[in-house]
Each structure stands twice: as structure tokens, then as C-alpha cells.
């Protein structure tokens, strides 16, 4: 799951980099300040739409499983349950960095679970 989330985050960042590069080129060619401002605004809108599309993919493909995995791991690690904040980021990541954090949290919990001695 962590790998899938990181792959989605990388795809999201690559799409944003490509969009920003194109927008920078177009803005550089604009002749007036008004044209530059319109291009920047258009690019920001495109970037926001692209981010929303990636976050919709997260919602459709991964969100439920992420929340279930997190809860199950915390159930098996009761000593962490009291210290753990509610799954706000897992429920609503806002960008690629947020997706990376969700992946890291799952990974850390999984590694802690693997180190936990088996109960009789």
C-alpha cells in the first residue's frame, strides 16, 4: 500500500512539474503583464484541477483500505493508540506530500507491528 501511495504521489508531482514547466515557458513568451497574469491564473487553475483528480484517485482506490489498515495496526499496537492522532491526513490528504506522509505512517506502523513479539 505504501508503494502504491508513493507511486501516486510521484505521478502527481511529475504531472505538476510538467504543467509548471509548460506554464513557465508560455508565461515567458507573453508580451504584456496582463497576458502573463492570465496565463498564471490559468496554470494555477489547471494545477488545482490536476491535484483534485489525483486526490479523487486516492479517494476511489486507496482511502478505505488505508483507514482500515491503520486501524487494524493500531488495534494490534494498543500502546500507540493513545498517542496517535485521528486519521485526518489519511482521510483528506491535500497534496503529494500528504500522500507521502500517509505512506510513511503506514510503513512505520507495519514495521513496529513486525517487531512486536508474538502473543501467546
C-alpha positions as CSV (number, residue, x, y, z in Angstrom):
1,X,0.0,0.0,0.0
2,X,2.8,2.4,0.9
3,X,4.4,1.7,-2.5
4,X,1.2,2.4,-4.3
5,X,0.7,5.7,-2.4
6,X,4.2,6.8,-3.2
7,X,3.8,5.9,-6.8
8,X,0.6,8.0,-6.9
9,X,2.4,10.9,-5.2
10,X,5.3,10.7,-7.7
11,X,2.9,10.7,-10.6
12,X,1.2,13.7,-9.1
13,X,4.5,15.6,-8.7
14,X,5.6,14.7,-12.2
15,X,2.3,15.9,-13.7
16,X,2.6,19.2,-11.7
17,X,6.3,19.6,-12.8
18,X,5.3,19.1,-16.4
19,X,2.5,21.6,-16.1
20,X,4.6,24.2,-14.3
21,X,7.4,23.8,-16.9
22,X,4.9,24.4,-19.7
23,X,3.4,27.3,-17.9
24,X,6.7,28.9,-17.2
25,X,7.6,28.7,-21.0
26,X,4.3,30.2,-22.0
27,X,4.4,33.0,-19.4
28,X,7.9,33.9,-20.6
29,X,6.6,34.3,-24.1
30,X,3.7,36.5,-23.1
31,X,4.1,40.1,-24.3
32,X,2.1,42.0,-21.7
33,X,1.8,41.8,-18.0
34,X,-1.9,41.2,-18.3
35,X,-1.3,38.2,-20.6
36,X,1.3,36.9,-18.1
37,X,-1.2,37.2,-15.2
38,X,-3.9,35.5,-17.2
39,X,-1.5,32.6,-18.0
40,X,-0.5,32.3,-14.4
41,X,-4.1,32.2,-13.3
42,X,-5.0,29.6,-15.9
43,X,-2.0,27.5,-14.9
44,X,-2.9,27.7,-11.2
45,X,-6.4,26.5,-12.2
46,X,-5.0,23.6,-14.2
47,X,-2.7,22.7,-11.3
48,X,-5.6,22.7,-8.9
49,X,-7.7,20.5,-11.2
50,X,-4.9,18.0,-11.7
51,X,-4.3,17.8,-7.9
52,X,-8.1,17.3,-7.4
53,X,-8.0,14.5,-10.0
54,X,-5.2,12.7,-8.2
55,X,-6.8,13.1,-4.8
56,X,-10.0,11.7,-6.3
57,X,-8.0,8.6,-7.4
58,X,-6.7,8.3,-3.8
59,X,-10.3,8.5,-2.5
60,X,-11.6,5.9,-5.0
61,X,-8.7,3.4,-4.9
62,X,-6.9,3.7,-1.6
63,X,-8.7,5.7,1.2
64,X,-10.9,2.9,2.6
65,X,-8.1,0.4,2.7
66,X,-5.6,2.9,4.2
67,X,-8.0,3.7,7.0
68,X,-8.8,0.0,7.7
69,X,-5.1,-0.9,7.7
70,X,-4.2,1.9,10.0
71,X,-7.0,1.0,12.4
72,X,-6.1,-2.7,12.4
73,X,-2.4,-1.9,13.1
74,X,-3.3,0.4,15.9
75,X,-5.6,-2.2,17.3
76,X,-2.6,-4.6,17.4
77,X,-0.4,-1.9,18.8
78,X,-2.5,-0.6,21.7
79,X,0.4,1.2,23.3
80,X,0.4,3.6,20.4
81,X,-3.4,4.1,20.2
82,X,-3.4,6.7,22.9
83,X,-0.5,8.6,21.3
84,X,-1.9,8.6,17.8
85,X,-3.9,11.5,16.4
86,X,-7.1,10.9,14.4
87,X,-6.6,9.9,10.8
88,X,-7.2,13.4,9.4
89,X,-4.4,13.3,6.9
90,X,-5.3,9.7,5.8
91,X,-8.9,10.9,5.3
92,X,-8.1,14.1,3.5
93,X,-4.5,14.4,2.1
94,X,-4.2,17.7,0.3
95,X,-1.2,17.1,-2.0
96,X,1.7,14.8,-2.9
97,X,3.5,15.5,0.4
98,X,0.4,14.4,2.3
99,X,0.2,11.2,0.3
100,X,3.8,10.6,1.2
101,X,3.1,11.1,4.9
102,X,0.2,8.7,4.8
103,X,2.5,6.1,3.1
104,X,5.2,6.7,5.8
105,X,2.7,6.4,8.6
106,X,1.5,3.0,7.3
107,X,5.1,1.9,6.8
108,X,6.2,2.8,10.3
109,X,3.2,1.1,11.9
110,X,3.8,-2.0,9.8
111,X,7.5,-2.1,10.9
112,X,6.5,-1.6,14.6
113,X,4.0,-4.4,14.2
114,X,6.6,-6.7,12.7
115,X,9.0,-6.1,15.6
116,X,6.3,-6.8,18.2
117,X,6.7,-10.2,19.9
118,X,4.0,-12.7,19.0
119,X,1.3,-13.0,21.7
120,X,0.6,-16.5,23.0
